Structures are given as C-alpha cells and as structure tokens.
Amino acid sequence: MFNASYPASFLPEGNGRGFHVRFPDLPEALTSGDDLEDTLLQAADCLAEAIAGRIARGDEIPPPSRAKRVQHLIGVPLYLAPKLALYLAMRERRMPNTELAKRLGVSETVVRRMLSPKHNTKPEKIQAALAALGKRIVVTFEDAA
C-alpha cells in the first residue's frame, strides 16, 4: 500500500513571520507561507507541483519517508493522487503507455492524458487502468489531527 502523504519541515522565517517549507523526499519542493494556515495551503500546492513535474518528466517518485515529530504530513491533493497511483503502477511494471493503451483498447494519447496532471480524467478511467495493472484504489478516512 502506498500512503500519499509526504513529511514537510516548517522552519520559522528569519523575520518571525511565517514559515519556510522543505520536503526531505523531494528536494525541489520549497515554499513558504505567511502563517500556519497559509503555509499548509502553500505546502500542498508545492507538493502537487513537485509530483506533477516528476510525472511530466518521467522521473522517479520516491515513497514518503517516515515523518519525524517536528514535521507535518502533507497529502498529495485528491485530483492528483489517482494519477500518481497510475504512474507508480506503470513504473513498477515497467509498462510503456503504448502497452497499457493496447490492454485498455484505447489510443496512447488517452493514456498520456490519464497521466497528465493538467487533464481532468474521470476516476473510472483511472480505476480501469489500475485494474489492468493488477492494482486498485482504496479510500480511507481518518480523524483530522
């Protein structure tokens, strides 16, 4: 099972206002916020952009490390999580877009769109693609911190 929440370090800004954010697993993901609420929003957006960039470039996406007590867990946004699951499943199987397209009976363009963070893909299409890879999405709910 893959948990799509990454630990982030929130470091106080030098001027005492807001926080600077770093994701240890994704060194390119850096941001800041004016206060805790803003920083949490900026961190989620930054994480999404880092993951989306790695998907677009075909880069490796490391699994989240274990969060330390001083770190905040930031979840991959809901719109991106299924695409991340599909991307990781395809990489795990070393399956190119063309092979998945063939299994699904669609064009390679459709698979490319399913992986594109900017394309609004119906969840059912991603579920079907994951099923073709022997995977499924499981949704869980938990109490907020």
Phi, psi and omega per residue, in radians:
M1 nan 2.438 3.132
F2 -1.880 2.156 3.074
N3 -1.667 2.061 -3.039
A4 -1.596 0.871 3.047
S5 -2.248 2.223 -3.085
Y6 -1.908 2.442 3.088
P7 -1.275 2.476 3.117
A8 -2.313 2.433 3.062
S9 -1.659 2.206 3.085
F10 -1.819 1.980 -3.117
L11 -1.919 2.290 -3.135
P12 -1.046 2.421 3.087
E13 -1.190 2.689 -3.115
G14 -1.035 -0.542 -3.122
N15 -1.464 0.034 3.122
G16 1.412 0.021 3.139
R17 -1.994 2.054 3.074
G18 1.440 -2.997 -3.045
F19 -2.396 2.633 2.998
H20 -1.783 2.395 -3.051
V21 -2.053 2.379 3.048
R22 -2.305 2.449 3.040
F23 -1.887 1.914 -3.096
P24 -1.002 -0.562 -3.105
D25 -1.408 -0.327 -3.081
L26 -2.306 1.464 -3.017
P27 -1.039 -0.403 3.127
E28 -1.345 -0.223 -3.080
A29 -1.541 1.700 3.128
L30 -2.277 2.402 3.099
T31 -2.765 -3.068 3.085
S32 -2.692 2.929 3.107
G33 -2.567 2.814 -3.072
D34 -1.338 -0.560 3.107
D35 -2.613 -3.124 -3.060
L36 -1.053 -0.779 -3.130
E37 -1.068 -0.840 3.130
D38 -1.121 -0.691 -3.127
T39 -1.117 -0.683 3.100
L40 -1.106 -0.722 3.101
L41 -1.147 -0.783 3.137
Q42 -1.124 -0.659 3.140
A43 -1.122 -0.746 3.125
A44 -1.108 -0.735 3.113
D45 -1.137 -0.741 3.139
C46 -1.107 -0.767 3.110
L47 -1.055 -0.775 3.129
A48 -1.045 -0.772 -3.133
E49 -1.145 -0.688 3.122
A50 -1.138 -0.787 3.120
I51 -1.132 -0.807 -3.137
A52 -1.042 -0.728 3.117
G53 -1.094 -0.724 3.125
R54 -1.167 -0.678 3.089
I55 -1.105 -0.823 -3.102
A56 -1.067 -0.621 -3.135
R57 -1.509 -0.181 -3.087
G58 1.324 0.460 -3.114
D59 -1.455 2.860 3.039
E60 -1.181 2.533 3.038
I61 -2.107 1.939 -3.085
P62 -1.231 2.629 3.032
P63 -1.204 2.670 3.122
P64 -1.115 2.415 3.044
S65 -1.387 2.962 3.122
R66 -1.269 2.310 -3.130
A67 -1.248 2.445 3.032
K68 -1.529 2.857 -3.076
R69 -0.989 -0.594 -3.076
V70 -1.498 -0.033 -3.086
Q71 -1.719 2.733 3.057
H72 -1.812 2.430 3.029
L73 -1.534 2.192 -3.140
I74 -1.995 2.134 -3.113
G75 -1.435 2.532 3.005
V76 -1.131 2.273 -3.105
P77 -0.971 2.585 -3.042
L78 -0.994 -0.633 -3.132
Y79 -1.165 -0.446 -3.050
L80 -1.723 -0.431 -3.052
A81 -0.981 -0.792 3.120
P82 -1.130 -0.634 3.113
K83 -1.167 -0.676 3.071
L84 -1.103 -0.754 3.123
A85 -1.047 -0.763 3.131
L86 -1.133 -0.786 3.134
Y87 -1.021 -0.837 -3.124
L88 -1.143 -0.679 3.127
A89 -1.137 -0.702 3.124
M90 -1.158 -0.711 3.117
R91 -1.162 -0.697 3.124
E92 -1.043 -0.705 3.141
R93 -1.521 -0.083 -3.064
R94 0.939 0.759 -3.076
M95 -1.751 2.137 3.076
P96 -1.301 2.818 3.125
N97 -0.932 -0.712 -3.074
T98 -1.092 -0.674 3.141
E99 -1.201 -0.744 3.106
L100 -1.122 -0.715 3.108
A101 -1.013 -0.763 3.131
K102 -1.073 -0.779 3.136
R103 -1.118 -0.581 -3.114
L104 -1.545 -0.207 -3.102
G105 1.251 0.612 3.128
V106 -2.247 3.034 3.093
S107 -1.405 2.809 3.111
E108 -1.087 -0.511 3.113
T109 -1.067 -0.664 3.126
V110 -1.101 -0.744 3.123
V111 -1.144 -0.742 3.105
R112 -1.010 -0.727 3.116
R113 -1.167 -0.658 3.101
M114 -1.050 -0.603 -3.125
L115 -1.480 -0.316 -3.081
S116 -1.252 2.096 3.113
P117 -1.087 -0.382 -3.103
K118 -1.550 -0.200 -3.113
H119 -1.660 2.321 3.137
N120 -1.451 1.737 -3.094
T121 -1.754 2.372 3.093
K122 -1.144 2.354 -3.121
P123 -0.978 -0.577 -3.127
E124 -1.095 -0.594 3.115
K125 -1.178 -0.709 3.123
I126 -1.215 -0.654 3.074
Q127 -1.041 -0.761 3.128
A128 -1.116 -0.710 3.125
A129 -1.148 -0.743 3.100
L130 -1.112 -0.688 3.101
A131 -1.069 -0.667 3.108
A132 -1.150 -0.332 3.113
L133 -1.762 0.098 3.137
G134 1.345 0.441 -3.122
K135 -2.159 2.868 3.040
R136 -2.599 2.716 3.088
I137 -1.629 2.337 3.079
V138 -2.086 2.195 -3.138
V139 -1.754 2.287 3.071
T140 -2.181 2.714 3.081
F141 -2.114 2.519 3.085
E142 -2.520 2.844 3.116
D143 -1.164 2.494 3.094
A144 -1.242 2.649 -3.123
A145 -1.208 nan nan
